C-alpha cells in the first residue's frame, strides 16, 4: 500500500495599512478512490473442526439440527441411542 502526502500551498499576499486582508483560497482536495479491501481465506483443518464440534454445547447442536445441519442431526441421534442403551 502506498501512502501519499497531500499538501497545498497558500499564496502569500502583502498587506498594506489600507488594504483589507483577502480571503485565502480554499485548497481543493481530490477524492481518493476507495482502496480495495484485502480479503483473506482461512481454512480450518479437519482435526480443528472435530474439536470444535466436541466443544459444542447440546443447545448449539440442537439449534443447528433444527436448522437442517446433517452432522448435528447425526450427533443428536447418536446421543439419543446412547441414552436409550443405558
Helices and strands as residue ranges (DSSP letters): H 46-55, H 58-66, H 70-85
